[in-house]
Structure formats: C-alpha cells, structure tokens
Amino acid sequence: MHKIAISAAAVDRMTKRTGKLHPFDVMDPRKTALIVIDMQNYFCKAGQQGEVPKSRDIVPNINRLAADLRRRGGLVVWVRNGTRDTRDSWSNYHEFLHTPERRESRYAAMDVDADGYEYWHLNDIRPEDAQITKTRYSAFIQGSSTIERLLRDRGIDTLLIAGTATNVCCESSARDAMMLNFKVIMVSDALATHNDEEHNASLSIFYGLFGDVQTVDEAVASLERGDTSRAAA
C-alpha cells in the first residue's frame, strides 16, 4: 500500500479555494458511481508486462468501498483496457512510445479474450455492476468507451475513482470526467501505481484543481452524510 502524503501546497490551495479540506464531503449515494479502472490481469498479475505490484494491495479497499456504495443504492462500474481496433486509431502511441516487441506484446495481452484483458480474480464483481471496455488511458475521452452515456442515463453526477495506475489511466479518466462536469473524487488508498512519489504527485496535482481526494474511510463517511441528509429532507 502506498504511503499517502498530499503536498502542503495542495492542501493550502484547496482550503483557500473552497474553505475546507473536502468540497465533496456530502455525497448522495444514489447519484454516485465507483469507477474501478484497469484492475485486470495485465496490470495486476505477476509477470505481466504492465504489472503494477501495488495494485494487488488495494483490492480489499476497492471491494469494501464497492460493497458500501451498493448497499446505499449507488453504482459500481468496472472499467478495463482493451487493444482491439487500436492499431490504426492509436498508432502513434503504440509505434513511437514502445519498442516493437513491447507494442506487439501489449496488443496481444489486452485483446478481447486474452489473459491480460481478464479481470483480476479477486475483484468482487457483482451481477448488478456495470462493465465497460475502454481503448485509451481515459475512459471519458471521445471514442474511448460508452461510460459517459451509461452514467448520464443513471442520473450519476459524482464519481469515486479507484484502480491503477494512479497517475496514468486513473488520473486521465478523473480529469476528463471533471471536464464533463462530474464531481470527481480520487480515492487515495484504493489507487496504485509504481511508487509513492508518482502516486502522491498525481493526487497532489489533482487535489483542489480538478477535484477532491479522500480515503476509503472518508468516502464512506461522505456517503453516510449524504444518506443522512436525504433522510432528513
């Protein structure tokens, strides 16, 4: 698990901008979705080219948050990366930012039905959850997936971001979702990347400029406040 350390500058920026540490400290669970990104074999399984070892550590936290949100009437969405049909549409990424060997390995490992495409076996995926395939780092960029329409159709306006890697697909998705006017919270202890430095840099930059950062415990408390507020209305 990462040792979380949001920069003092980010904390100062947030409190000056919003007057408090967490702008989204009251969440209506029925309008909230947990977006779990890339918890699939390519990133979670030992020996895979894209392995993020710390991704395995966050599985219990993701499952706990998913269970709490389901219980309160929210939506859990499992998002995984697929390379099907990306040889032309994302050719510059694959051809210039990979060696030929790594490129072909990535294509093969995350093609639909390949081992790297399969969800990590310890994910607690339930029948009522949604499953989405994306074809870019961000699930929300045009043409990457159908996730925005799914969320709009369900009346979702608040997103909890979990999964791997913190500073790549998770941050990319979180930023784009914010630009589409969702309230976005990155869940610091339900995210993983290769080292603490990258993890904390990503969270510190996101915090206060793009959205909120909360732990699982803080997110559960925010959902509880939302439930209490709704009951009192």
C-alpha positions in Angstrom: 0.0 0.0 0.0 1.2 3.5 -0.8 2.3 5.9 2.0 0.0 8.8 1.2 1.4 12.3 1.5 -0.6 15.1 -0.2 1.7 18.1 -0.5 1.2 21.0 1.9 0.9 23.3 -1.1 -2.0 21.3 -2.4 -3.8 21.4 1.0 -3.2 25.1 1.3 -4.6 25.6 -2.2 -7.7 23.6 -1.5 -8.5 25.4 1.7 -8.0 28.8 0.2 -10.2 27.9 -2.8 -13.0 26.1 -1.1 -12.7 27.0 2.6 -12.5 23.3 3.7 -10.4 20.2 3.1 -13.1 18.2 1.2 -15.5 20.0 -1.1 -17.4 16.8 -1.8 -17.8 15.7 1.8 -21.6 15.0 1.3 -22.4 12.6 -1.5 -25.8 11.3 -2.5 -25.1 7.6 -2.9 -27.9 7.2 -5.5 -26.1 9.7 -7.7 -22.7 8.3 -7.1 -20.6 5.7 -9.0 -17.4 4.0 -8.1 -15.3 3.8 -11.2 -12.8 0.9 -10.9 -10.1 1.3 -13.6 -7.9 -1.4 -15.1 -8.0 -4.0 -12.3 -7.2 -6.7 -14.8 -4.5 -9.3 -15.3 -2.3 -7.1 -17.5 -1.7 -4.7 -14.5 -2.4 -7.0 -11.5 -0.9 -10.3 -12.4 2.7 -11.1 -11.5 5.0 -11.3 -14.6 2.7 -9.4 -17.0 4.3 -6.6 -19.0 2.2 -3.9 -17.4 2.4 -5.3 -13.9 1.8 -2.7 -11.1 2.6 -4.8 -8.0 0.9 -2.5 -5.5 -2.4 -2.9 -7.5 -2.9 -6.2 -5.6 -2.7 -4.5 -2.3 -5.7 -2.2 -2.9 -8.2 -4.9 -3.8 -9.7 -5.2 -0.3 -10.2 -1.5 -0.1 -11.9 -1.4 -3.5 -14.2 -4.3 -2.6 -15.1 -2.6 0.7 -16.0 0.7 -0.9 -17.9 -1.1 -3.7 -20.0 -3.0 -1.1 -20.8 0.1 0.9 -21.9 2.0 -2.2 -24.0 -0.8 -3.5 -25.7 -1.1 -0.1 -26.7 2.6 -0.3 -28.1 2.3 -3.9 -25.1 3.6 -5.8 -23.5 2.1 -9.0 -20.2 0.2 -9.3 -18.5 0.3 -12.8 -15.6 -1.9 -13.6 -13.5 -0.5 -16.5 -10.8 -2.4 -18.3 -8.5 -1.6 -21.2 -8.7 -3.4 -24.5 -6.5 -3.1 -27.5 -9.0 -4.4 -30.1 -9.2 -2.0 -33.1 -6.4 0.4 -31.8 -3.6 -0.4 -34.3 -4.8 2.4 -36.5 -6.7 4.7 -34.2 -3.9 4.9 -31.6 -1.0 4.1 -33.8 1.3 6.9 -32.6 1.2 5.7 -29.0 1.9 2.2 -29.9 4.5 2.8 -32.6 6.6 5.6 -31.1 6.3 5.1 -27.3 7.0 1.3 -27.3 9.7 -0.9 -28.8 8.3 -3.2 -31.5 8.4 -6.1 -29.1 6.6 -4.3 -26.3 4.0 -3.0 -28.8 3.1 -6.5 -30.1 3.1 -7.9 -26.5 0.7 -5.2 -25.4 -1.6 -5.7 -28.4 -1.8 -9.4 -27.8 -2.1 -9.3 -24.0 -5.1 -7.0 -23.9 -7.0 -8.0 -26.9 -10.5 -9.1 -26.1 -10.5 -12.6 -24.5 -6.7 -12.5 -23.9 -5.4 -13.3 -20.4 -4.3 -9.6 -19.8 -7.8 -8.5 -20.6 -9.5 -10.6 -17.9 -10.4 -9.0 -14.7 -8.3 -9.8 -11.6 -9.8 -12.8 -10.0 -10.1 -11.2 -6.5 -12.3 -8.3 -7.7 -15.7 -8.7 -6.1 -17.7 -8.1 -9.3 -21.5 -8.5 -8.8 -24.2 -9.0 -11.4 -25.7 -5.6 -10.8 -22.4 -3.9 -11.5 -21.6 -2.4 -14.9 -18.6 -3.5 -17.0 -17.0 -1.2 -19.6 -14.1 -1.6 -22.0 -12.0 1.5 -22.9 -9.4 1.9 -25.6 -7.4 4.8 -24.3 -5.9 5.8 -21.0 -9.0 7.9 -20.2 -12.4 6.2 -20.2 -14.0 9.5 -20.8 -12.2 10.9 -23.9 -14.2 10.8 -27.1 -14.4 7.4 -28.7 -12.7 5.5 -25.8 -15.8 4.0 -24.2 -19.6 4.3 -23.6 -19.2 5.2 -19.9 -20.5 8.8 -20.1 -23.8 7.7 -21.6 -24.1 4.9 -19.0 -23.6 7.4 -16.1 -25.9 10.1 -17.6 -28.7 7.5 -18.1 -28.4 6.5 -14.5 -28.5 10.1 -13.2 -25.0 9.9 -11.8 -23.2 13.2 -11.0 -20.5 12.1 -8.6 -17.6 9.7 -9.3 -15.2 7.9 -7.0 -12.1 6.9 -8.9 -10.2 3.7 -7.9 -7.8 1.3 -9.6 -4.5 1.5 -11.4 -2.3 3.3 -12.4 -3.0 6.4 -10.3 -1.1 8.8 -12.5 -2.0 7.3 -15.9 -5.4 5.8 -16.6 -7.0 6.8 -13.3 -5.8 10.5 -13.3 -6.6 10.8 -17.1 -10.1 9.5 -16.5 -10.6 11.7 -13.5 -9.5 14.8 -15.2 -11.7 14.2 -18.3 -14.7 13.4 -16.1 -14.3 16.7 -14.3 -14.2 18.5 -17.6 -17.5 16.8 -18.4 -18.9 18.4 -15.2 -18.9 15.3 -12.9 -17.9 15.8 -9.3 -14.8 13.6 -9.0 -13.0 12.2 -6.0 -9.8 10.2 -6.3 -9.8 7.6 -3.5 -6.2 7.7 -2.3 -6.0 4.2 -0.7 -7.9 2.5 -3.4 -5.4 3.6 -6.1 -2.0 2.3 -7.0 1.0 3.0 -9.2 4.6 2.0 -9.3 5.9 4.1 -6.4 4.9 6.6 -3.7 6.4 9.6 -5.5 4.3 9.2 -8.6 1.2 8.3 -6.5 1.4 11.4 -4.3 2.4 13.7 -7.1 -0.7 12.7 -9.1 -3.0 13.1 -6.1 -1.5 16.5 -5.1 -1.9 17.9 -8.5 -5.4 16.7 -8.9 -6.5 17.9 -5.4 -8.1 21.3 -5.4 -7.6 22.0 -9.1 -9.6 19.1 -10.6 -11.5 17.6 -7.7 -11.2 16.0 -4.3 -9.0 13.3 -2.8 -10.4 11.1 0.0 -9.5 7.8 1.7 -11.9 4.9 1.6 -13.0 5.7 5.2 -13.5 9.4 4.3 -15.5 8.4 1.2 -17.7 6.1 3.3 -18.3 8.9 5.8 -19.2 11.3 3.0 -21.7 8.8 1.6 -23.2 8.4 5.1 -23.6 12.1 5.4 -25.4 12.1 2.0 -27.7 9.3 3.3 -28.4 11.3 6.5 -29.1 14.5 4.6 -31.5 12.8 2.2 -33.4 11.1 5.1 -33.7 14.5 6.9 -35.0 16.3 3.8 
